[in-house]
Amino acid sequence: MKEIDAAVAAGVMEKNIFEGFEVGNHSKENYEKIDLHRPFVDDIFLVSKSGKKMFREPDLIDVWFDSGAMPYAQRHFPFEHKEKFNEVFPADFIAEGVDQTRGWFFTLHAIATMIDESVAFKNIISNGLVLDKNGNKMSKRLGNAVEPFAAIEEHGSDPLRWYMLTNSQPWDNLKFDISGVDEVKRKFFGTLYNTYNFFAMYANIDGFTYAEEEIPVADRSELDRWIISLLNSLVKEVAECYETYEPTRAGRAISEFVGENLSNWFVRLSRRRYWGGSYDKDKVSAYQTLYTCLNTVAKLSAPMAPFYADLLYTDLNKIAGKEKDQSVHLADFPVADDSLIDRDLEDRMAIAQKASSMILSLRRKEKLKVRQPLARIMIPVLNNGFQEKFDAVKSIILSEVNVKEVEYLNDAAGIISKKIKANFKTLGPKYGKLMKQIAAEVTGFTQEDISRLERSGSYDLTINGEPIALSLEDVEIQTEDVPGWLVASEGGLTIALDINLTEELKQEGIAREFINKIQNIRKDSDFEVTDRIVLKIQKNERFNLAVENYRDYISNQTLASELVMVDVISQATAHTVEIDTDLEAVLVVEKHS
C-alpha cells in the first residue's frame, strides 16, 4: 500500500485503486476491497527510486516453473542461507495429482538438476482421480459430482477423510460412493465411540481415574495380555505404514483392531469384569488395559482422523491426567514394546476367534439362536501342538458360542467326510498347462490324503515328471454334514457341531431368552445399570419349569431382588415378549423400592 501511495504522490497513478484497505485487518469485509488478479493488477504502476514509472512485466513463465522454484525461493537460495539450505532440501515427501507428472514434479527436479545435480524430493505420492461410484469422471453436467462441503456437513470431515484413505491406495483412482462414508462413520467411528462410551460409563460408576498403581502386564489376565500384545503389534505395523507412506494399510489395520479385536472380542468377553462386583485387581486391570488401548488408538489415528482422535485423547486425559500434552497432535507417536508381544498368545486367540466364527455360522445356518445352549463340538486334531493351543482357549470358545464341551478326534475318518477340489485361481498362474491333470489328481484324494494335507499344510505330487507342491490355498475343502451334526471346514480347521437338544438344554435356552428380554426392558425403561428390580412373570406351562429351575440364574443376571410367578398379570405396565417363534411371555419389570 505504501508503494502505491508513493506512485500516486509521484503522479504515475491517478489514485490508489485499493483505497480503504487496511493492512493487518484480516476480516472478510476488508479483503473484499482488494484483488491482485488481472485485470485489476494491470492498473497498478510503481515508481523507482530515481522517480521513473515502473510497469508490470506482461510476459509470464509457466506458473508450474514458479512452483518448482519454491524450495529455493523460500530460502532465497543460492543468494543467501547456503549453509542452512541442505537442512530442508531435498524434501522428504511431496504429493500432487497424477496430472502434475509433466508440471510441478518435473520442474522441481529440473531446477534441482540445473542448480546442484540433485533430486528435489525423496518420496512422492502421485494422487489418483476421484471418480463416481461407477468409475465415471465426475461432472456437473452429468449430475454425478459430489459437493465436498455438503458431504462434510452431513458426515463430518474425519469419516470422509478416513473413507477416502482406506477405500483405495492414494495413487489409485477412487470410486467415490457416499454410502461408503456412512458405513465408515458407523462401523469405525461408531464402534470406537461405543467402546469409549462403555469404558466411560463403568469407569464413572466405579470412580476409575487411573490413580491406582500400574498393574504389571505379566500379572494381568490372558485376555488383557492378548489385546496388549495385539496393540503393540498394531503400533509396529501402523508406524511402518506411515514411514513408507501407505496410509491405506495403516487405516485398515486400525479399523480391524478396533472393530474385530477391541470391541467385538476384548470388550465383549470382558463385560462381566466391569459389571458389578468388587473393585478388585482384575477390574482395575480391565480398566487400565482398555484405557491404554483407547489412548493408543487415538494417537495412531491422529494423522488420518485429527479431530475425533483429539477429542478421544482429551476426553480420556481430562480425568486420568496421564498425558502431559494438551492435544494428541503434540504427543509423541507410540513406540511398540516388543517384550509385550506374545505371538503364541496371538495365535491361540486367533484360533478362538476363527473357531467361534465358524460355529456361529453353523448356528445361523440351522437358525439356532446363540442363547440356546448346545451340548458339544467335535474337533479333529491336526497336529501335536494344535490340541494344546485349542485347550488354552477352549473356555473362551465354549462361552462365546454357548456350547457345553469339546471332544477331540485323533482320527476323524468314518465320522467326518470331506470333499476336495483344485483352486484354479491359485494353481492356474503357477502351473498353466498342467492344471487339468493336477485337478484330476486332487479330485481323487482319499480322506487320508486330505487329512495329510491339512496336518502338514502341503502335499507333493509329480505330474509328467514335474514336481508339484500343493498348499492349502491351492485347494478347496468342503465337509459333509453328519446326521444330527453340522460340519464346517476352513483353512485346515474342521468343526462338527452337535445340534441335538435335550430337555435340560431347552430349559436353559428359555432362561437365557428371559434374561435378554428383561435386560432390554431395563434399558428401554432408562434404569441405571446398578438398579435392582422386582420381576413378575405370568405362568405358562411351556416355560414354568424352566423359570423355576433357573430362578437364581435369571435373578442374578438381571439384578432381580424378587422373582414371582403369578397366574395372571393385568397391570398396564406389563410387557409381552417373544421367547420363541410361537411362545410369548407376559411380565412386569419394576424398580425395587
C-alpha positions, 0 to 999 in steps of 0.5 A, spaced: 500 500 500 505 504 501 508 503 494 502 505 491 501 511 495 508 513 493 506 512 485 500 516 486 504 522 490 509 521 484 503 522 479 504 515 475 497 513 478 491 517 478 489 514 485 490 508 489 485 503 486 485 499 493 483 505 497 480 503 504 484 497 505 487 496 511 493 492 512 493 487 518 485 487 518 484 480 516 476 480 516 472 478 510 469 485 509 476 488 508 479 483 503 473 484 499 476 491 497 482 488 494 484 483 488 491 482 485 488 478 479 488 481 472 485 485 470 485 489 476 493 488 477 494 491 470 492 498 473 497 498 478 504 502 476 510 503 481 515 508 481 523 507 482 527 510 486 530 515 481 522 517 480 521 513 473 514 509 472 515 502 473 510 497 469 508 490 470 512 485 466 506 482 461 510 476 459 509 470 464 513 463 465 509 457 466 506 458 473 508 450 474 516 453 473 514 458 479 512 452 483 518 448 482 522 454 484 519 454 491 524 450 495 529 455 493 525 461 493 523 460 500 530 460 502 532 465 497 537 460 495 543 460 492 543 468 494 543 467 501 542 461 507 547 456 503 549 453 509 542 452 512 539 450 505 541 442 505 537 442 512 530 442 508 532 440 501 531 435 498 524 434 501 522 428 504 515 427 501 511 431 496 504 429 493 500 432 487 495 429 482 497 424 477 496 430 472 502 434 475 507 428 472 509 433 466 508 440 471 510 441 478 514 434 479 518 435 473 520 442 474 522 441 481 527 436 479 529 440 473 531 446 477 534 441 482 538 438 476 540 445 473 542 448 480 546 442 484 545 435 480 540 433 485 533 430 486 528 435 489 524 430 493 525 423 496 518 420 496 512 422 492 505 420 492 502 421 485 494 422 487 489 418 483 482 421 480 476 421 484 471 418 480 463 416 481 461 410 484 461 407 477 468 409 475 465 415 471 469 422 471 465 426 475 461 432 472 456 437 473 453 436 467 452 429 468 449 430 475 454 425 478 459 430 482 459 430 489 459 437 493 465 436 498 462 441 503 455 438 503 458 431 504 462 434 510 456 437 513 452 431 513 458 426 515 463 430 518 470 431 515 474 425 519 469 419 516 470 422 509 477 423 510 478 416 513 473 413 507 477 416 502 484 413 505 482 406 506 477 405 500 483 405 495 491 406 495 492 414 494 495 413 487 489 409 485 483 412 482 477 412 487 470 410 486 467 415 490 460 412 493 457 416 499 454 410 502 461 408 503 462 414 508 456 412 512 458 405 513 465 408 515 462 413 520 458 407 523 462 401 523 469 405 525 467 411 528 461 408 531 464 402 534 470 406 537 465 411 540 461 405 543 467 402 546 469 409 549 462 410 551 462 403 555 469 404 558 466 411 560 460 409 563 463 403 568 469 407 569 464 413 572 460 408 576 466 405 579 470 412 580 476 409 575 481 415 574 487 411 573 490 413 580 491 406 582 498 403 581 500 400 574 498 393 574 504 389 571 502 386 564 505 379 566 500 379 572 494 381 568 489 376 565 490 372 558 485 376 555 488 383 557 495 380 555 492 378 548 489 385 546 496 388 549 500 384 545 495 385 539 496 393 540 503 393 540 503 389 534 498 394 531 503 400 533 509 396 529 505 395 523 501 402 523 508 406 524 511 402 518 505 404 514 506 411 515 514 411 514 513 408 507 507 412 506 501 407 505 496 410 509 491 405 506 494 399 510 495 403 516 487 405 516 485 398 515 489 395 520 486 400 525 479 399 523 480 391 524 483 392 531 478 396 533 472 393 530 474 385 530 479 385 536 477 391 541 470 391 541 467 385 538 472 380 542 476 384 548 470 388 550 465 383 549 468 377 553 470 382 558 463 385 560 462 381 566 469 384 569 466 391 569 459 389 571 458 389 578 462 386 583 468 388 587 473 393 585 478 388 585 485 387 581 482 384 575 477 390 574 482 395 575 486 391 570 480 391 565 480 398 566 487 400 565 488 395 559 482 398 555 484 405 557 491 404 554 488 401 548 483 407 547 489 412 548 493 408 543 488 408 538 487 415 538 494 417 537 495 412 531 489 415 528 491 422 529 494 423 522 488 420 518 482 422 523 485 429 527 479 431 530 475 425 533 482 422 535 483 429 539 477 429 542 478 421 544 485 423 547 482 429 551 476 426 553 480 420 556 486 425 559 481 430 562 480 425 568 486 420 568 491 426 567 496 421 564 498 425 558 502 431 559 500 434 552 494 438 551 492 435 544 494 428 541 497 432 535 503 434 540 504 427 543 509 423 541 507 417 536 507 410 540 513 406 540 511 398 540 514 394 546 516 388 543 517 384 550 509 385 550 508 381 544 506 374 545 505 371 538 503 364 541 498 368 545 496 371 538 495 365 535 491 361 540 486 367 540 486 367 533 484 360 533 478 362 538 476 367 534 476 363 527 473 357 531 467 361 534 466 364 527 465 358 524 460 355 529 456 361 529 455 360 522 453 353 523 448 356 528 445 361 523 445 356 518 440 351 522 437 358 525 439 356 532 439 362 536 446 363 540 442 363 547 440 356 546 445 352 549 448 346 545 451 340 548 458 339 544 463 340 538 467 335 535 474 337 533 479 333 529 486 334 531 491 336 526 497 336 529 501 335 536 501 342 538 494 344 535 490 340 541 494 344 546 493 351 543 485 349 542 485 347 550 488 354 552 482 357 549 477 352 549 473 356 555 473 362 551 470 358 545 465 354 549 462 361 552 462 365 546 458 360 542 454 357 548 456 350 547 457 345 553 464 341 551 469 339 546 471 332 544 477 331 540 478 326 534 485 323 533 482 320 527 476 323 524 475 318 518 468 314 518 465 320 522 467 326 518 467 326 510 470 331 506 470 333 499 476 336 495 477 340 489 483 344 485 483 352 486 484 354 479 485 361 481 491 359 485 494 353 481 492 356 474 498 362 474 503 357 477 502 351 473 498 353 466 498 347 462 498 342 467 492 344 471 487 339 468 491 333 470 493 336 477 485 337 478 484 330 476 489 328 481 486 332 487 479 330 485 481 323 487 484 324 494 482 319 499 480 322 506 487 320 508 490 324 503 486 330 505 487 329 512 495 329 510 494 335 507 491 339 512 496 336 518 502 338 514 499 344 510 502 341 503 502 335 499 507 333 493 505 330 487 509 329 480 505 330 474 509 328 467 515 328 471 514 335 474 514 336 481 508 339 484 507 342 491 500 343 493 498 348 499 492 349 502 490 355 498 491 351 492 485 347 494 478 347 496 475 343 502 468 342 503 465 337 509 459 333 509 454 334 514 453 328 519 446 326 521 444 330 527 451 334 526 453 340 522 460 340 519 464 346 517 471 346 514 476 352 513 483 353 512 485 346 515 480 347 521 474 342 521 468 343 526 462 338 527 457 341 531 452 337 535 445 340 534 441 335 538 437 338 544 435 335 550 430 337 555 435 340 560 438 344 554 431 347 552 430 349 559 436 353 559 435 356 552 428 359 555 432 362 561 437 365 557 431 368 552 428 371 559 434 374 561 435 378 554 428 380 554 428 383 561 435 386 560 432 390 554 426 392 558 431 395 563 434 399 558 428 401 554 425 403 561 432 408 562 434 404 569 441 405 571 445 399 570 446 398 578 438 398 579 435 392 582 428 390 580 422 386 582 420 381 576 413 378 575 412 373 570 405 370 568 405 362 568 405 358 562 406 351 562 411 351 556 416 355 560 414 354 568 419 349 569 424 352 566 423 359 570 423 355 576 429 351 575 433 357 573 430 362 578 437 364 581 440 364 574 435 369 571 435 373 578 442 374 578 443 376 571 438 381 571 439 384 578 432 381 580 431 382 588 424 378 587 422 373 582 414 371 582 410 367 578 403 369 578 397 366 574 395 372 571 398 379 570 393 385 568 397 391 570 398 396 564 405 396 565 406 389 563 410 387 557 409 381 552 415 378 549 417 373 544 421 367 547 420 363 541 417 363 534 410 361 537 411 362 545 410 369 548 411 371 555 407 376 559 411 380 565 412 386 569 419 389 570 419 394 576 424 398 580 425 395 587 423 400 592 
